[in-house]
Amino acid sequence: MFLRAGIVASAVANCNRARDSEPFTPADFMPYVGREPEPEMTTDEQRGAAIVVLLMAAKAADQK
């Protein structure tokens, strides 16, 4: 999905880089390439997040 944009961005960046610097690659401009996936939340973390969302929703409803 981001490959075409990465190719264009790297071509533009390489035209404007210093001669002694490393060339850019399309992956340098593609999000999520080469990154570690985020670990999944544990059940306790999911429960905690759900509680926070519910409390925020309750507070927003009270302010209306």
Jmol script that loads the backbone (N, CA, C; Angstrom):
load data "model"
ATOM      1  N   MET A   1       0.817  -1.187   0.000  1.00  0.00           N
ATOM      2  CA  MET A   1       0.000   0.000   0.000  1.00  0.00           C
ATOM      3  C   MET A   1       0.865   1.258   0.000  1.00  0.00           C
ATOM      4  N   PHE A   2       1.929   1.250   0.767  1.00  0.00           N
ATOM      5  CA  PHE A   2       2.788   2.421   0.870  1.00  0.00           C
ATOM      6  C   PHE A   2       4.009   2.332  -0.052  1.00  0.00           C
ATOM      7  N   LEU A   3       4.126   1.258  -0.799  1.00  0.00           N
ATOM      8  CA  LEU A   3       5.318   1.061  -1.621  1.00  0.00           C
ATOM      9  C   LEU A   3       5.472   2.156  -2.674  1.00  0.00           C
ATOM     10  N   ARG A   4       4.411   2.480  -3.371  1.00  0.00           N
ATOM     11  CA  ARG A   4       4.503   3.498  -4.425  1.00  0.00           C
ATOM     12  C   ARG A   4       4.894   4.850  -3.852  1.00  0.00           C
ATOM     13  N   ALA A   5       4.274   5.221  -2.749  1.00  0.00           N
ATOM     14  CA  ALA A   5       4.615   6.497  -2.115  1.00  0.00           C
ATOM     15  C   ALA A   5       6.052   6.470  -1.621  1.00  0.00           C
ATOM     16  N   GLY A   6       6.497   5.333  -1.097  1.00  0.00           N
ATOM     17  CA  GLY A   6       7.876   5.200  -0.640  1.00  0.00           C
ATOM     18  C   GLY A   6       8.879   5.340  -1.766  1.00  0.00           C
ATOM     19  N   ILE A   7       8.539   4.802  -2.929  1.00  0.00           N
ATOM     20  CA  ILE A   7       9.426   4.914  -4.096  1.00  0.00           C
ATOM     21  C   ILE A   7       9.558   6.374  -4.517  1.00  0.00           C
ATOM     22  N   VAL A   8       8.435   7.072  -4.597  1.00  0.00           N
ATOM     23  CA  VAL A   8       8.465   8.481  -4.999  1.00  0.00           C
ATOM     24  C   VAL A   8       9.220   9.306  -3.965  1.00  0.00           C
ATOM     25  N   ALA A   9       8.923   9.096  -2.689  1.00  0.00           N
ATOM     26  CA  ALA A   9       9.580   9.873  -1.632  1.00  0.00           C
ATOM     27  C   ALA A   9      11.082   9.616  -1.604  1.00  0.00           C
ATOM     28  N   SER A  10      11.492   8.368  -1.779  1.00  0.00           N
ATOM     29  CA  SER A  10      12.925   8.080  -1.757  1.00  0.00           C
ATOM     30  C   SER A  10      13.627   8.665  -2.976  1.00  0.00           C
ATOM     31  N   ALA A  11      12.954   8.689  -4.122  1.00  0.00           N
ATOM     32  CA  ALA A  11      13.554   9.291  -5.314  1.00  0.00           C
ATOM     33  C   ALA A  11      13.767  10.785  -5.120  1.00  0.00           C
ATOM     34  N   VAL A  12      12.781  11.456  -4.554  1.00  0.00           N
ATOM     35  CA  VAL A  12      12.908  12.898  -4.303  1.00  0.00           C
ATOM     36  C   VAL A  12      13.998  13.153  -3.265  1.00  0.00           C
ATOM     37  N   ALA A  13      13.997  12.364  -2.202  1.00  0.00           N
ATOM     38  CA  ALA A  13      15.002  12.556  -1.152  1.00  0.00           C
ATOM     39  C   ALA A  13      16.410  12.277  -1.667  1.00  0.00           C
ATOM     40  N   ASN A  14      16.555  11.273  -2.513  1.00  0.00           N
ATOM     41  CA  ASN A  14      17.883  10.953  -3.056  1.00  0.00           C
ATOM     42  C   ASN A  14      18.384  12.030  -4.011  1.00  0.00           C
ATOM     43  N   CYS A  15      17.466  12.714  -4.678  1.00  0.00           N
ATOM     44  CA  CYS A  15      17.886  13.827  -5.555  1.00  0.00           C
ATOM     45  C   CYS A  15      18.443  14.990  -4.744  1.00  0.00           C
ATOM     46  N   ASN A  16      18.021  15.107  -3.504  1.00  0.00           N
ATOM     47  CA  ASN A  16      18.391  16.256  -2.682  1.00  0.00           C
ATOM     48  C   ASN A  16      19.352  15.918  -1.541  1.00  0.00           C
ATOM     49  N   ARG A  17      19.872  14.719  -1.506  1.00  0.00           N
ATOM     50  CA  ARG A  17      20.766  14.341  -0.407  1.00  0.00           C
ATOM     51  C   ARG A  17      22.205  14.731  -0.746  1.00  0.00           C
ATOM     52  N   ALA A  18      23.025  14.778   0.277  1.00  0.00           N
ATOM     53  CA  ALA A  18      24.452  15.062   0.075  1.00  0.00           C
ATOM     54  C   ALA A  18      25.116  13.845  -0.571  1.00  0.00           C
ATOM     55  N   ARG A  19      26.154  14.068  -1.327  1.00  0.00           N
ATOM     56  CA  ARG A  19      26.829  12.979  -2.040  1.00  0.00           C
ATOM     57  C   ARG A  19      27.465  11.964  -1.094  1.00  0.00           C
ATOM     58  N   ASP A  20      27.867  12.405   0.076  1.00  0.00           N
ATOM     59  CA  ASP A  20      28.545  11.495   1.000  1.00  0.00           C
ATOM     60  C   ASP A  20      27.583  10.797   1.962  1.00  0.00           C
ATOM     61  N   SER A  21      26.280  10.991   1.811  1.00  0.00           N
ATOM     62  CA  SER A  21      25.318  10.335   2.701  1.00  0.00           C
ATOM     63  C   SER A  21      24.777   9.063   2.053  1.00  0.00           C
ATOM     64  N   GLU A  22      24.241   8.193   2.886  1.00  0.00           N
ATOM     65  CA  GLU A  22      23.671   6.933   2.401  1.00  0.00           C
ATOM     66  C   GLU A  22      22.392   7.212   1.615  1.00  0.00           C
ATOM     67  N   PRO A  23      22.144   6.483   0.536  1.00  0.00           N
ATOM     68  CA  PRO A  23      20.895   6.691  -0.202  1.00  0.00           C
ATOM     69  C   PRO A  23      19.687   6.190   0.588  1.00  0.00           C
ATOM     70  N   PHE A  24      18.565   6.839   0.372  1.00  0.00           N
ATOM     71  CA  PHE A  24      17.318   6.427   1.005  1.00  0.00           C
ATOM     72  C   PHE A  24      16.716   5.263   0.239  1.00  0.00           C
ATOM     73  N   THR A  25      15.950   4.463   0.925  1.00  0.00           N
ATOM     74  CA  THR A  25      15.218   3.372   0.292  1.00  0.00           C
ATOM     75  C   THR A  25      13.730   3.623   0.481  1.00  0.00           C
ATOM     76  N   PRO A  26      12.885   2.989  -0.322  1.00  0.00           N
ATOM     77  CA  PRO A  26      11.443   3.171  -0.120  1.00  0.00           C
ATOM     78  C   PRO A  26      10.993   2.784   1.286  1.00  0.00           C
ATOM     79  N   ALA A  27      11.642   1.807   1.892  1.00  0.00           N
ATOM     80  CA  ALA A  27      11.261   1.385   3.240  1.00  0.00           C
ATOM     81  C   ALA A  27      11.474   2.482   4.278  1.00  0.00           C
ATOM     82  N   ASP A  28      12.387   3.415   4.002  1.00  0.00           N
ATOM     83  CA  ASP A  28      12.609   4.526   4.927  1.00  0.00           C
ATOM     84  C   ASP A  28      11.383   5.419   5.046  1.00  0.00           C
ATOM     85  N   PHE A  29      10.489   5.361   4.077  1.00  0.00           N
ATOM     86  CA  PHE A  29       9.313   6.222   4.043  1.00  0.00           C
ATOM     87  C   PHE A  29       8.014   5.437   4.182  1.00  0.00           C
ATOM     88  N   MET A  30       8.125   4.173   4.565  1.00  0.00           N
ATOM     89  CA  MET A  30       6.946   3.328   4.713  1.00  0.00           C
ATOM     90  C   MET A  30       6.720   3.010   6.182  1.00  0.00           C
ATOM     91  N   PRO A  31       5.575   3.421   6.724  1.00  0.00           N
ATOM     92  CA  PRO A  31       5.313   3.120   8.129  1.00  0.00           C
ATOM     93  C   PRO A  31       5.193   1.619   8.362  1.00  0.00           C
ATOM     94  N   TYR A  32       5.599   1.204   9.496  1.00  0.00           N
ATOM     95  CA  TYR A  32       5.490  -0.184   9.961  1.00  0.00           C
ATOM     96  C   TYR A  32       6.475  -1.148   9.332  1.00  0.00           C
ATOM     97  N   VAL A  33       7.286  -0.726   8.385  1.00  0.00           N
ATOM     98  CA  VAL A  33       8.264  -1.635   7.785  1.00  0.00           C
ATOM     99  C   VAL A  33       9.475  -1.715   8.707  1.00  0.00           C
ATOM    100  N   GLY A  34       9.838  -2.901   9.092  1.00  0.00           N
ATOM    101  CA  GLY A  34      11.000  -3.109   9.938  1.00  0.00           C
ATOM    102  C   GLY A  34      10.752  -2.868  11.411  1.00  0.00           C
ATOM    103  N   ARG A  35       9.517  -2.636  11.791  1.00  0.00           N
ATOM    104  CA  ARG A  35       9.202  -2.421  13.206  1.00  0.00           C
ATOM    105  C   ARG A  35       8.674  -3.706  13.816  1.00  0.00           C
ATOM    106  N   GLU A  36       8.934  -3.849  15.078  1.00  0.00           N
ATOM    107  CA  GLU A  36       8.399  -5.001  15.797  1.00  0.00           C
ATOM    108  C   GLU A  36       6.903  -4.790  16.036  1.00  0.00           C
ATOM    109  N   PRO A  37       6.091  -5.818  15.875  1.00  0.00           N
ATOM    110  CA  PRO A  37       4.669  -5.648  16.174  1.00  0.00           C
ATOM    111  C   PRO A  37       4.470  -5.432  17.677  1.00  0.00           C
ATOM    112  N   GLU A  38       3.476  -4.629  17.993  1.00  0.00           N
ATOM    113  CA  GLU A  38       3.199  -4.386  19.403  1.00  0.00           C
ATOM    114  C   GLU A  38       2.637  -5.662  20.026  1.00  0.00           C
ATOM    115  N   PRO A  39       3.062  -5.970  21.244  1.00  0.00           N
ATOM    116  CA  PRO A  39       2.536  -7.174  21.892  1.00  0.00           C
ATOM    117  C   PRO A  39       1.052  -7.009  22.199  1.00  0.00           C
ATOM    118  N   GLU A  40       0.344  -8.118  22.156  1.00  0.00           N
ATOM    119  CA  GLU A  40      -1.084  -8.070  22.452  1.00  0.00           C
ATOM    120  C   GLU A  40      -1.285  -7.825  23.937  1.00  0.00           C
ATOM    121  N   MET A  41      -2.394  -7.197  24.260  1.00  0.00           N
ATOM    122  CA  MET A  41      -2.699  -6.888  25.655  1.00  0.00           C
ATOM    123  C   MET A  41      -3.134  -8.156  26.376  1.00  0.00           C
ATOM    124  N   THR A  42      -2.741  -8.247  27.641  1.00  0.00           N
ATOM    125  CA  THR A  42      -3.202  -9.356  28.456  1.00  0.00           C
ATOM    126  C   THR A  42      -4.656  -9.116  28.841  1.00  0.00           C
ATOM    127  N   THR A  43      -5.288 -10.124  29.395  1.00  0.00           N
ATOM    128  CA  THR A  43      -6.683  -9.996  29.809  1.00  0.00           C
ATOM    129  C   THR A  43      -6.840  -8.897  30.851  1.00  0.00           C
ATOM    130  N   ASP A  44      -5.923  -8.828  31.794  1.00  0.00           N
ATOM    131  CA  ASP A  44      -5.992  -7.780  32.814  1.00  0.00           C
ATOM    132  C   ASP A  44      -5.841  -6.392  32.206  1.00  0.00           C
ATOM    133  N   GLU A  45      -4.958  -6.256  31.233  1.00  0.00           N
ATOM    134  CA  GLU A  45      -4.775  -4.966  30.563  1.00  0.00           C
ATOM    135  C   GLU A  45      -6.027  -4.582  29.776  1.00  0.00           C
ATOM    136  N   GLN A  46      -6.662  -5.561  29.145  1.00  0.00           N
ATOM    137  CA  GLN A  46      -7.893  -5.297  28.406  1.00  0.00           C
ATOM    138  C   GLN A  46      -9.005  -4.855  29.344  1.00  0.00           C
ATOM    139  N   ARG A  47      -9.114  -5.511  30.493  1.00  0.00           N
ATOM    140  CA  ARG A  47     -10.123  -5.114  31.481  1.00  0.00           C
ATOM    141  C   ARG A  47      -9.873  -3.701  31.983  1.00  0.00           C
ATOM    142  N   GLY A  48      -8.617  -3.391  32.264  1.00  0.00           N
ATOM    143  CA  GLY A  48      -8.278  -2.051  32.734  1.00  0.00           C
ATOM    144  C   GLY A  48      -8.599  -0.993  31.700  1.00  0.00           C
ATOM    145  N   ALA A  49      -8.291  -1.282  30.442  1.00  0.00           N
ATOM    146  CA  ALA A  49      -8.591  -0.330  29.364  1.00  0.00           C
ATOM    147  C   ALA A  49     -10.096  -0.146  29.211  1.00  0.00           C
ATOM    148  N   ALA A  50     -10.853  -1.219  29.345  1.00  0.00           N
ATOM    149  CA  ALA A  50     -12.308  -1.126  29.236  1.00  0.00           C
ATOM    150  C   ALA A  50     -12.887  -0.280  30.365  1.00  0.00           C
ATOM    151  N   ILE A  51     -12.338  -0.433  31.562  1.00  0.00           N
ATOM    152  CA  ILE A  51     -12.804   0.364  32.698  1.00  0.00           C
ATOM    153  C   ILE A  51     -12.532   1.846  32.451  1.00  0.00           C
ATOM    154  N   VAL A  52     -11.350   2.165  31.949  1.00  0.00           N
ATOM    155  CA  VAL A  52     -11.005   3.562  31.659  1.00  0.00           C
ATOM    156  C   VAL A  52     -11.958   4.133  30.614  1.00  0.00           C
ATOM    157  N   VAL A  53     -12.255   3.383  29.557  1.00  0.00           N
ATOM    158  CA  VAL A  53     -13.164   3.849  28.523  1.00  0.00           C
ATOM    159  C   VAL A  53     -14.549   4.086  29.102  1.00  0.00           C
ATOM    160  N   LEU A  54     -15.026   3.176  29.927  1.00  0.00           N
ATOM    161  CA  LEU A  54     -16.345   3.343  30.533  1.00  0.00           C
ATOM    162  C   LEU A  54     -16.393   4.562  31.445  1.00  0.00           C
ATOM    163  N   LEU A  55     -15.346   4.772  32.239  1.00  0.00           N
ATOM    164  CA  LEU A  55     -15.307   5.941  33.121  1.00  0.00           C
ATOM    165  C   LEU A  55     -15.279   7.244  32.320  1.00  0.00           C
ATOM    166  N   MET A  56     -14.544   7.255  31.231  1.00  0.00           N
ATOM    167  CA  MET A  56     -14.479   8.454  30.389  1.00  0.00           C
ATOM    168  C   MET A  56     -15.826   8.721  29.734  1.00  0.00           C
ATOM    169  N   ALA A  57     -16.517   7.672  29.306  1.00  0.00           N
ATOM    170  CA  ALA A  57     -17.828   7.823  28.685  1.00  0.00           C
ATOM    171  C   ALA A  57     -18.841   8.336  29.709  1.00  0.00           C
ATOM    172  N   ALA A  58     -18.763   7.818  30.922  1.00  0.00           N
ATOM    173  CA  ALA A  58     -19.671   8.270  31.986  1.00  0.00           C
ATOM    174  C   ALA A  58     -19.423   9.735  32.313  1.00  0.00           C
ATOM    175  N   LYS A  59     -18.184  10.143  32.376  1.00  0.00           N
ATOM    176  CA  LYS A  59     -17.852  11.541  32.666  1.00  0.00           C
ATOM    177  C   LYS A  59     -18.332  12.453  31.545  1.00  0.00           C
ATOM    178  N   ALA A  60     -18.171  12.016  30.301  1.00  0.00           N
ATOM    179  CA  ALA A  60     -18.631  12.818  29.154  1.00  0.00           C
ATOM    180  C   ALA A  60     -20.148  12.943  29.159  1.00  0.00           C
ATOM    181  N   ALA A  61     -20.847  11.886  29.551  1.00  0.00           N
ATOM    182  CA  ALA A  61     -22.306  11.931  29.601  1.00  0.00           C
ATOM    183  C   ALA A  61     -22.782  12.873  30.712  1.00  0.00           C
ATOM    184  N   ASP A  62     -22.048  12.925  31.811  1.00  0.00           N
ATOM    185  CA  ASP A  62     -22.399  13.827  32.912  1.00  0.00           C
ATOM    186  C   ASP A  62     -22.218  15.290  32.540  1.00  0.00           C
ATOM    187  N   GLN A  63     -21.284  15.575  31.648  1.00  0.00           N
ATOM    188  CA  GLN A  63     -20.997  16.959  31.279  1.00  0.00           C
ATOM    189  C   GLN A  63     -22.003  17.523  30.287  1.00  0.00           C
ATOM    190  N   LYS A  64     -22.829  16.685  29.695  1.00  0.00           N
ATOM    191  CA  LYS A  64     -23.817  17.166  28.714  1.00  0.00           C
ATOM    192  C   LYS A  64     -25.022  17.749  29.371  1.00  0.00           C
TER     193      LYS A  64
END
end "model"
wireframe off; spacefill off
backbone 0.3
color backbone group
